[in-house]
């Protein structure tokens, strides 16, 4: 069962249907035992208290290699919590050895974890699971690393498909999508479980570039690709990840194994390039490879001490005024007002970079008690390791987000409009753990090939603004609900400023009111028709995904206090 073998305490027998599925998979159906179960003397779930195993869990509780290779451990453990009831099985994510989290009367409960999982090795595994779900009306969830912020990769009462061990990677210098008659192009095919860091290292070794997301431990073939992404510092220059996807290998909910591209199943190709995780279980993704980058300039700023709100306000106001000009020249990156920024541009010289950012350098060094660095990086991997990896968020700690895409029209509008945006962000900065102003949209790149299903708002936006809050094992359901409400209030403030824009569904508010418009805009009607075609039985329903039937469904009992 992943990285740890738990001794089960009296597991109940499978139902007849589940036993038949298990037999067809040669014993491939596994009970889900909460990762922290060995630390709890009290629990109503499978597994037993064991001091030695508990010590190992404590030691590895936030270790990303362990978390990503253990089914019941999630990068964002909020997905494992039943927020409606408080049922969970968590250690202290900030201090795992704190015994207050697991000594009686604390108890281990299943929470929002699935009941069973299948370690997917082949298309036949997925087809069998879909057949079982169709026959028994059992929900299916799909988990890779558990990075999802609204629990889509978990689900109480579900059978989960675990995609992590699909780890193949191959480079083809002359790839032609199946069934297409066109010139070949350099491309990489990778299994759904391959992590961003692994893929970046593979690309560097083959003298190519595959820009990835900000978190090196996210599997890029999972929810990130299906929702659109990954978004990276180079999105403004080279587009969204879905802009470069050439082909999918997928099993759709009708149990059919398909090779999907622009020539074969073009409707499904459109849906998988941004429509979210409700259209099938992706086994492999083939992505266009970019050439190895020539050395490019990187700008980084930091503060010498934690900036107070006055310093952050001046910083935010300055960056809002500069945002349109920077995006129009190809700059992209990550901005965290309490920490600093890193920006890259593969299209300009060091001299151009120095000229463009001279005023930022002056501001940091003379007014904001900060530092300014302009350096030349030799490759995407070196940039990633030097400037992105050191800024990773905590793992296996519950968290939630809300967000909004801020269009160019706001930045290129009146001073009053820019001031309104600044005021909204500064207010939110004082209410949330983290504020992020990420210029990671394809504004400079443009419209792409017109065969992606992400909201068109991505193409017109300059910033993806989002807020993050964390909580811990002792946070009550009412307090969690208050966190979501606070995040939603500040997302609503951004909606008032940019009412015709949208949001990134992987990092949106759990309470996003008009999710279809926010996540897919004018593409939603077409996506809904494709969903009905390939998933008429709603086997792959998930929270505010295409075809969502509302919070009252029993499938969402753990979100129903929201």
Residue pairs with C-beta under 8 A, 6 or more apart in sequence:
1 30
1 31
1 33
1 70
1 71
1 72
2 69
2 70
2 71
2 72
2 73
3 60
3 66
3 69
3 70
4 35
4 53
4 56
4 57
4 70
6 33
6 37
6 38
6 46
6 47
6 48
6 53
7 47
7 48
7 50
8 31
8 33
8 46
8 47
8 48
9 46
9 47
9 48
10 46
11 31
11 46
13 19
14 22
14 29
15 136
17 132
17 135
17 136
18 29
18 116
18 132
18 136
20 132
21 29
21 128
21 129
21 132
22 28
22 29
24 128
25 118
25 125
25 128
28 118
28 119
28 121
28 125
29 116
29 117
29 118
29 159
30 71
30 116
30 117
30 118
30 119
31 46
31 115
31 116
32 71
32 72
32 110
32 113
32 114
32 115
32 116
32 117
32 160
33 45
33 46
33 47
33 72
34 45
34 47
34 72
34 80
34 89
34 108
34 110
34 111
34 113
35 57
35 61
35 70
35 72
35 73
35 89
36 57
36 61
36 89
36 90
36 91
36 102
36 108
37 43
37 45
37 46
37 47
37 48
37 89
37 108
38 47
38 48
38 49
38 50
38 53
38 54
38 57
39 49
39 54
39 57
39 58
39 91
39 101
39 102
39 108
40 49
40 89
40 102
40 106
40 107
40 108
41 49
41 103
41 104
42 104
42 105
42 106
42 107
42 108
43 49
43 89
43 107
43 108
43 109
44 107
44 108
44 109
44 110
45 89
45 108
45 109
45 110
47 108
54 102
57 91
57 96
58 91
58 96
58 97
59 96
60 66
60 67
61 67
61 91
61 93
61 96
61 396
62 93
62 96
62 394
62 395
62 396
62 397
63 395
64 75
64 217
64 395
66 73
67 73
67 74
67 75
67 145
67 146
67 217
67 395
67 396
68 75
68 145
68 164
68 195
68 217
68 219
69 164
71 117
71 119
71 143
71 160
71 162
71 164
72 80
72 113
73 146
73 396
74 80
74 143
74 145
74 146
74 147
74 153
74 154
74 396
75 145
75 146
75 147
75 215
75 217
75 218
75 395
75 396
76 146
76 147
76 148
76 149
76 396
76 397
76 398
76 399
77 90
77 93
77 146
77 396
77 397
77 398
78 149
78 151
78 398
78 399
78 400
78 471
79 112
79 146
79 148
79 149
79 150
79 151
79 152
79 153
79 154
80 88
80 89
80 90
80 111
80 112
80 113
80 146
80 151
80 154
81 87
81 88
81 90
81 111
81 112
81 151
81 398
81 480
81 558
82 88
82 109
82 110
82 111
82 112
82 156
82 557
82 558
83 112
83 477
83 480
83 481
83 558
83 559
83 561
83 562
84 477
84 557
84 558
84 559
84 560
84 561
84 562
85 477
85 558
86 476
86 477
87 109
87 110
87 111
87 112
87 558
88 109
88 111
88 473
89 108
89 109
89 110
89 111
89 113
90 101
90 398
90 472
90 473
91 98
91 101
91 102
91 473
92 98
92 100
92 101
92 472
92 473
93 394
93 396
93 397
93 398
93 470
93 472
93 473
94 394
94 397
94 472
100 106
100 474
101 473
101 474
102 108
106 473
110 156
111 156
111 558
112 151
112 154
112 155
112 156
112 558
113 154
113 156
114 141
114 143
114 154
114 155
114 156
114 157
114 158
114 159
114 160
115 156
115 157
115 158
115 159
116 159
116 160
117 143
117 159
117 160
117 161
117 162
118 125
118 129
118 159
118 160
118 161
118 162
119 162
119 164
119 165
120 126
120 161
120 162
120 163
120 165
120 166
120 281
120 283
121 165
121 166
123 249
123 251
123 257
123 283
125 161
126 161
126 251
126 255
126 257
126 281
126 283
127 251
127 255
127 256
127 257
129 140
129 159
129 161
130 140
130 251
130 253
130 254
130 255
130 539
131 255
132 138
132 159
133 139
133 140
133 159
133 537
133 539
134 255
134 537
134 539
138 157
138 158
138 159
139 155
139 157
139 158
139 159
139 539
139 541
139 555
140 158
140 159
140 160
140 161
140 253
140 539
140 540
141 152
141 153
141 154
141 155
141 158
141 159
141 160
141 161
141 542
142 153
142 160
142 161
142 163
142 222
142 277
142 281
142 540
143 153
143 154
143 160
143 161
143 162
143 163
143 164
144 153
144 162
144 163
144 164
144 192
144 193
144 219
144 221
144 222
144 223
145 164
145 195
145 217
145 218
145 219
145 222
146 153
146 154
147 153
147 215
147 218
147 219
147 222
147 223
147 224
148 154
148 223
148 506
149 399
149 400
149 401
149 506
149 507
149 510
150 400
150 508
150 510
150 543
150 544
150 559
151 543
151 558
151 559
152 223
152 277
152 542
152 543
152 545
153 160
153 222
153 223
154 160
155 542
155 555
156 557
156 558
157 554
157 555
158 555
161 281
163 191
163 192
163 193
163 219
163 221
163 222
163 281
163 282
163 283
164 193
164 219
165 193
166 191
166 192
166 193
166 194
166 221
166 283
166 284
167 191
167 193
167 194
168 189
168 190
168 191
168 194
168 284
169 188
169 189
169 190
169 191
169 194
169 198
169 199
169 202
170 188
170 189
170 190
171 186
171 187
171 188
171 202
171 206
171 208
171 289
172 184
172 186
172 187
172 188
172 189
173 184
173 186
174 184
174 185
174 186
175 184
175 185
175 186
175 187
175 189
175 246
175 286
176 182
176 183
176 184
176 185
177 246
177 247
177 261
177 262
177 263
177 264
177 286
178 247
178 259
178 261
178 263
178 264
179 259
179 261
179 263
179 264
180 261
180 262
180 263
180 264
181 263
185 246
185 288
185 289
186 208
186 288
186 289
186 291
187 246
187 286
187 287
187 288
187 289
188 199
188 202
188 203
188 206
188 208
188 210
188 286
188 287
188 289
189 247
189 284
189 285
189 286
189 287
190 199
190 202
190 220
190 221
190 284
190 285
190 287
191 221
191 283
191 284
192 219
192 221
192 222
192 282
192 283
192 284
192 285
193 219
193 221
193 222
194 219
194 220
194 221
195 216
195 217
195 218
195 219
195 220
196 212
196 213
196 215
196 216
196 217
196 218
196 219
196 220
196 230
197 212
197 216
197 217
197 384
197 389
199 210
199 212
199 220
200 210
200 212
200 216
200 380
200 381
200 384
201 381
202 210
203 209
203 210
203 289
203 380
203 381
204 292
204 379
204 380
204 381
206 289
207 292
208 289
208 290
208 291
208 292
209 289
209 290
209 291
209 292
209 293
209 379
209 380
210 287
210 289
210 290
210 380
211 230
211 232
211 233
211 234
211 235
211 238
211 241
211 290
211 380
212 218
212 220
212 230
212 232
212 384
213 220
213 224
213 229
213 230
213 231
213 232
214 230
214 231
214 232
214 334
214 388
214 391
214 392
215 392
215 393
216 384
216 388
216 389
216 392
217 392
217 395
218 224
218 230
220 230
220 241
220 285
221 282
221 284
221 285
222 277
222 282
223 276
223 277
223 506
224 230
224 241
224 506
225 241
225 242
225 245
225 272
225 282
225 285
226 272
226 274
226 275
226 276
226 277
226 279
226 282
227 274
227 276
227 277
227 454
227 504
227 505
227 506
227 519
228 240
228 241
228 242
228 273
228 274
228 452
228 454
228 458
228 504
229 240
229 241
229 242
229 504
229 506
230 241
231 240
231 241
231 438
231 440
231 441
231 464
231 504
232 332
232 440
233 332
233 333
233 334
233 342
233 343
233 344
233 383
233 388
233 440
234 332
234 344
234 346
234 380
235 332
235 440
235 441
235 442
235 445
236 327
236 330
236 331
236 332
236 439
236 440
236 441
236 442
236 443
236 444
236 445
237 330
237 332
237 344
237 345
237 346
237 347
237 444
237 445
238 244
238 290
238 445
239 442
239 445
239 446
239 448
240 274
240 442
240 448
240 452
240 454
240 458
241 287
242 273
242 274
242 452
242 454
243 442
243 445
243 448
243 449
243 452
244 287
244 288
244 290
245 272
245 273
245 285
245 286
245 287
245 288
246 261
246 286
246 287
246 288
247 259
247 260
247 261
247 285
247 286
248 259
248 260
248 261
248 269
248 272
248 282
248 284
248 285
248 286
249 257
249 258
249 259
249 260
249 282
249 283
249 284
249 285
250 257
250 258
250 260
250 268
250 272
250 279
250 280
250 281
250 282
250 283
251 257
251 258
251 280
251 281
251 283
252 258
252 268
252 279
252 280
252 534
252 535
253 279
253 280
253 534
253 535
253 537
253 539
253 540
254 534
254 535
254 536
258 264
258 265
258 268
258 280
260 268
260 269
260 272
261 269
262 269
262 451
266 451
267 530
267 533
268 279
268 280
268 530
268 534
269 451
270 451
270 452
270 453
270 526
270 530
271 279
271 453
271 527
271 530
271 531
271 534
271 546
272 279
272 280
272 282
273 451
273 452
273 453
273 454
274 452
274 453
274 454
274 520
274 523
275 453
275 520
275 523
275 527
275 530
275 531
275 546
276 505
276 519
276 542
276 545
276 546
277 540
277 542
277 545
278 531
278 535
278 540
278 541
278 542
278 545
278 546
278 547
279 530
279 531
279 534
279 535
279 540
279 546
280 534
280 535
280 540
292 379
293 346
293 379
293 380
294 346
295 376
295 377
295 378
296 344
296 345
296 346
296 348
296 376
296 377
296 383
297 344
297 345
297 348
297 349
297 350
297 352
297 353
297 374
297 375
297 376
297 377
298 342
298 343
298 344
298 373
298 374
298 375
298 376
298 377
298 383
298 386
298 387
299 333
299 341
299 342
299 343
299 344
299 353
299 357
299 360
299 372
299 373
299 374
300 340
300 341
300 342
300 343
300 372
300 373
300 375
300 387
301 340
301 341
301 360
301 364
301 370
301 371
301 372
301 373
302 339
302 340
302 370
302 371
303 311
303 339
303 340
303 368
303 369
303 370
303 371
304 369
304 370
304 371
305 369
306 338
307 315
307 337
307 338
307 368
307 369
307 370
309 426
309 429
309 430
311 368
311 369
312 337
312 338
312 426
312 429
313 422
313 426
314 363
314 367
314 368
315 337
315 363
315 368
316 337
316 422
316 425
316 426
316 429
316 437
317 418
317 419
317 422
318 359
318 360
318 363
319 335
319 341
319 437
320 411
320 418
320 421
320 422
321 418
322 359
322 360
323 411
323 439
323 462
323 463
324 408
324 411
324 412
324 462
325 356
326 343
326 356
326 439
327 408
327 411
327 439
327 441
327 443
327 444
327 462
328 443
328 444
329 345
329 347
329 348
329 356
329 444
330 345
330 346
330 347
330 348
330 444
331 343
331 344
331 345
331 356
331 439
332 343
332 344
332 345
332 439
332 440
332 444
333 341
333 342
333 343
333 344
333 438
333 439
333 440
334 341
334 342
334 388
334 391
334 436
334 438
334 440
335 341
335 436
335 437
335 438
335 439
336 391
336 434
336 435
336 436
336 437
337 425
337 429
337 435
337 437
338 429
338 434
338 435
339 391
340 370
342 387
342 388
343 357
343 439
344 377
344 383
345 353
348 356
350 374
350 376
353 374
354 374
357 372
357 374
360 372
361 372
361 374
364 370
364 371
364 372
365 371
365 372
377 383
377 386
393 399
393 434
393 468
394 470
397 470
397 472
398 470
398 471
398 472
398 475
398 480
399 468
399 469
399 470
399 471
400 468
400 469
400 480
400 483
400 484
400 487
400 510
401 466
401 467
401 468
401 469
401 487
401 507
401 508
401 509
402 466
402 467
402 487
402 488
402 490
402 491
402 508
402 509
402 512
403 464
403 465
403 466
403 467
403 491
403 494
403 503
403 504
403 507
403 508
403 509
404 465
404 466
404 491
404 494
404 495
404 498
404 501
404 502
404 503
405 441
405 455
405 457
405 458
405 461
405 463
405 464
405 465
405 498
405 501
405 502
405 503
405 504
406 421
406 461
406 462
406 463
406 464
406 465
406 494
406 497
406 498
406 501
407 457
407 460
407 461
407 462
407 498
407 500
407 501
408 443
408 460
408 461
408 462
409 460
410 417
410 418
410 421
410 497
410 498
411 418
411 421
411 462
411 463
417 497
420 497
421 494
421 497
424 490
424 493
424 494
424 497
425 435
425 437
425 465
427 490
427 493
428 435
428 467
428 490
428 493
429 435
431 467
431 486
431 490
432 467
432 468
432 469
432 486
432 487
432 490
433 468
433 469
433 470
434 467
434 468
434 469
435 465
435 466
435 467
435 468
436 464
436 465
436 466
436 467
436 468
437 463
437 465
438 463
438 464
438 465
438 466
439 462
439 463
439 464
440 464
441 458
441 459
441 461
441 462
441 463
441 464
442 448
442 458
442 459
443 459
443 460
443 461
443 462
446 459
447 459
448 459
453 520
453 523
453 526
453 527
454 520
454 523
455 502
455 503
455 517
455 518
455 519
455 520
455 521
455 523
456 502
456 521
456 522
456 523
457 500
457 501
457 502
457 521
458 502
458 504
460 501
461 501
461 502
464 504
464 507
465 494
466 504
466 507
467 487
467 490
467 491
469 483
469 486
469 487
471 479
471 480
471 483
475 483
477 561
481 561
481 562
484 509
484 510
484 511
484 562
485 511
487 509
487 510
487 511
488 509
488 510
488 511
488 512
491 503
491 508
491 509
491 512
495 501
502 517
502 518
502 519
502 520
502 521
503 509
503 512
503 518
503 519
504 519
505 512
505 515
505 518
505 519
505 544
508 515
508 518
508 519
508 544
510 543
510 559
510 562
511 562
512 518
512 519
512 544
515 544
515 548
516 524
516 546
517 524
519 544
520 527
520 546
524 546
527 546
528 546
528 547
531 546
531 547
532 547
535 547
538 547
538 549
541 547
541 548
541 549
541 553
541 555
542 548
543 556
543 559
551 559
551 560
551 562
552 560
